[in-house]
Amino acid sequence: MTRAVIGLIAAAAVLLAACSSPARPASTAPATNPVVHTGFNGNDVMFLQMMVPHDEQGRLIVRLAADRAASAEVRTLAAAIDATQADEVATMSGWLRAWGQPASAPAGSHAGHGGMPDTTNREIATLRRTGGPDFDRRFLNVLIAHQDDAIQLAKVEQTSGHNPDAVAMAERIDRSRSAQIQQMLRMLGQA
């Protein structure tokens, strides 16, 4: 990820804080029930609205490995990532619904907050045309960059989010994607 993109993400946190809605009060659920944190700020909403499509794109990418990857290790990793990100999408989408927030921001609204990092359609099209060991190498490189983008989004949420559940999700995403990147670098013989 370039310094410019990282800078844009950091700037997004500042801009978002300036235009976000005030936090809603946290739930006062009885102690016998699990606490559901409903207090959130605009940073939490933006994080979820950016992570859901990012995870969905990640799932599209990892599903390509099922019939194109030469390595069983690549196919296993891809299947694990698909399952993890499916759970994340369901959870994050549920929070947006529970908070009465749209599943996605209006078109172009993320641009003013640094944009949404994603893998290009061209990179995905190249993966679709590739198979075997060449696919494995390309796939791992594309996925490393894609997962690093998720880490950058998660880091902004960890510093700017209000909702404890969303911040905890960001921490898990940061840890899991970092571990996945290290595993993929080892698979490429670079770690």
C-alpha positions as CSV (number, residue, x, y, z in Angstrom):
1,M,0.0,0.0,0.0
2,T,1.5,3.3,-0.9
3,R,2.1,6.1,1.6
4,A,-0.4,8.3,-0.3
5,V,-3.2,5.7,0.3
6,I,-2.2,5.3,3.9
7,G,-2.2,9.1,4.2
8,L,-5.7,9.3,2.6
9,I,-7.0,6.7,5.0
10,A,-5.6,8.7,8.0
11,A,-7.1,11.9,6.5
12,A,-10.4,10.0,6.2
13,A,-10.5,9.5,9.9
14,V,-10.1,13.2,10.5
15,L,-12.6,14.2,7.8
16,L,-15.1,11.6,9.0
17,A,-14.9,12.9,12.6
18,A,-15.7,16.4,11.3
19,C,-18.8,15.2,9.4
20,S,-20.0,12.2,11.5
21,S,-23.1,12.2,13.6
22,P,-22.8,12.3,17.4
23,A,-22.5,9.0,19.2
24,R,-25.7,7.4,20.4
25,P,-25.8,6.2,24.0
26,A,-24.8,2.7,24.8
27,S,-27.4,0.1,25.6
28,T,-28.5,-0.4,29.2
29,A,-29.3,-4.1,28.8
30,P,-29.8,-6.0,32.1
31,A,-26.7,-7.7,33.5
32,T,-28.3,-11.2,32.9
33,N,-28.3,-10.6,29.1
34,P,-25.2,-10.1,26.9
35,V,-24.5,-6.4,26.4
36,V,-25.3,-5.2,22.9
37,H,-23.4,-2.0,22.2
38,T,-25.6,0.3,20.2
39,G,-23.6,3.5,20.7
40,F,-21.7,4.3,17.5
41,N,-20.2,7.2,15.6
42,G,-19.7,8.0,12.0
43,N,-16.3,6.3,11.9
44,D,-18.0,3.0,13.0
45,V,-20.6,3.3,10.2
46,M,-18.0,4.2,7.6
47,F,-15.7,1.3,8.7
48,L,-18.6,-1.2,8.3
49,Q,-19.8,0.3,5.0
50,M,-16.3,0.0,3.6
51,M,-15.4,-3.4,5.1
52,V,-18.5,-5.2,4.0
53,P,-17.9,-4.7,0.3
54,H,-14.2,-5.2,0.8
55,D,-14.8,-8.6,2.4
56,E,-17.3,-9.4,-0.3
57,Q,-14.7,-8.7,-2.9
58,G,-12.2,-10.8,-0.9
59,R,-14.6,-13.7,-1.0
60,L,-15.0,-13.3,-4.8
61,I,-11.2,-13.5,-5.1
62,V,-10.6,-16.5,-2.8
63,R,-13.4,-18.5,-4.5
64,L,-11.3,-18.4,-7.7
65,A,-8.8,-20.7,-5.9
66,A,-11.2,-23.7,-5.7
67,D,-10.7,-24.7,-9.3
68,R,-7.6,-22.8,-10.4
69,A,-5.0,-23.3,-7.6
70,A,-2.4,-25.9,-8.0
71,S,-1.6,-26.1,-4.4
72,A,-3.9,-27.8,-1.8
73,E,-2.4,-25.3,0.8
74,V,-3.6,-22.4,-1.3
75,R,-7.1,-23.9,-1.7
76,T,-7.3,-24.6,2.0
77,L,-6.3,-21.0,2.9
78,A,-8.8,-19.6,0.4
79,A,-11.6,-21.7,1.8
80,A,-10.8,-20.6,5.4
81,I,-10.7,-16.9,4.4
82,D,-14.0,-17.3,2.6
83,A,-15.7,-18.8,5.7
84,T,-14.2,-16.1,8.0
85,Q,-15.2,-13.2,5.8
86,A,-18.7,-14.6,5.3
87,D,-19.2,-14.5,9.1
88,E,-17.7,-11.0,9.2
89,V,-20.0,-9.7,6.5
90,A,-23.1,-11.2,8.2
91,T,-22.1,-9.6,11.6
92,M,-21.2,-6.2,10.2
93,S,-24.3,-6.0,8.0
94,G,-26.4,-6.9,11.0
95,W,-24.9,-4.1,13.0
96,L,-25.6,-1.6,10.3
97,R,-29.3,-2.8,10.2
98,A,-29.5,-2.7,14.0
99,W,-28.2,0.8,14.0
100,G,-30.6,1.9,11.3
101,Q,-27.8,2.7,8.9
102,P,-27.7,2.0,5.2
103,A,-25.7,-1.0,4.1
104,S,-23.6,1.3,1.9
105,A,-23.0,5.0,1.7
106,P,-24.3,6.8,-1.4
107,A,-22.1,6.4,-4.4
108,G,-19.0,8.4,-4.3
109,S,-19.4,9.4,-0.6
110,H,-16.3,7.4,0.5
111,A,-14.2,9.4,-2.0
112,G,-14.2,12.4,0.3
113,H,-12.9,10.1,3.1
114,G,-10.0,8.6,1.3
115,G,-11.9,6.3,-1.0
116,M,-12.3,2.6,-0.5
117,P,-9.2,0.5,-1.3
118,D,-10.0,-2.5,-3.4
119,T,-8.5,-4.9,-5.9
120,T,-9.0,-3.8,-9.5
121,N,-11.3,-5.6,-11.9
122,R,-8.3,-6.0,-14.1
123,E,-6.4,-8.0,-11.4
124,I,-9.4,-10.2,-10.8
125,A,-9.9,-10.8,-14.6
126,T,-6.2,-11.8,-14.8
127,L,-6.7,-14.3,-12.0
128,R,-9.8,-15.7,-13.8
129,R,-7.7,-16.4,-16.9
130,T,-4.9,-18.0,-15.0
131,G,-4.5,-21.5,-13.5
132,G,-1.9,-23.8,-11.9
133,P,1.3,-22.6,-10.3
134,D,1.1,-19.2,-12.1
135,F,-2.4,-18.7,-10.5
136,D,-1.0,-19.6,-7.0
137,R,1.7,-16.9,-7.3
138,R,-0.5,-14.2,-8.7
139,F,-3.3,-15.1,-6.3
140,L,-1.1,-14.9,-3.2
141,N,0.3,-11.5,-4.4
142,V,-3.1,-10.0,-5.1
143,L,-4.5,-11.4,-1.8
144,I,-1.6,-10.0,0.2
145,A,-2.3,-6.5,-1.1
146,H,-6.1,-7.0,-0.6
147,Q,-5.7,-8.1,3.0
148,D,-3.3,-5.3,3.7
149,D,-6.0,-2.9,2.6
150,A,-8.3,-4.5,5.2
151,I,-5.6,-3.9,7.8
152,Q,-5.4,-0.2,7.0
153,L,-9.2,0.2,7.3
154,A,-9.1,-1.7,10.6
155,K,-6.3,0.5,12.0
156,V,-8.4,3.6,11.3
157,E,-11.4,2.1,13.1
158,Q,-9.2,1.1,16.1
159,T,-8.1,4.7,16.6
160,S,-11.4,6.5,15.6
161,G,-14.3,4.1,16.3
162,H,-16.6,4.4,19.3
163,N,-18.6,1.2,19.3
164,P,-16.7,-1.5,21.3
165,D,-18.0,-4.3,19.1
166,A,-16.9,-2.6,15.9
167,V,-13.5,-1.7,17.4
168,A,-13.1,-5.3,18.5
169,M,-13.9,-6.5,15.0
170,A,-11.3,-4.2,13.6
171,E,-8.7,-5.6,16.1
172,R,-9.6,-9.1,15.0
173,I,-9.4,-8.2,11.3
174,D,-6.0,-6.5,11.9
175,R,-4.6,-9.7,13.7
176,S,-6.1,-12.2,11.3
177,R,-5.1,-10.4,8.1
178,S,-1.6,-9.8,9.4
179,A,-1.3,-13.6,10.2
180,Q,-2.7,-14.4,6.7
181,I,-0.2,-12.2,5.0
182,Q,2.7,-13.8,6.9
183,Q,1.4,-17.2,5.9
184,M,1.1,-16.2,2.3
185,L,4.6,-14.7,2.3
186,R,5.9,-18.0,3.6
187,M,4.0,-19.8,0.9
188,L,5.8,-17.5,-1.7
189,G,9.1,-18.2,0.0
190,Q,9.5,-14.6,1.1
191,A,9.2,-14.9,4.9
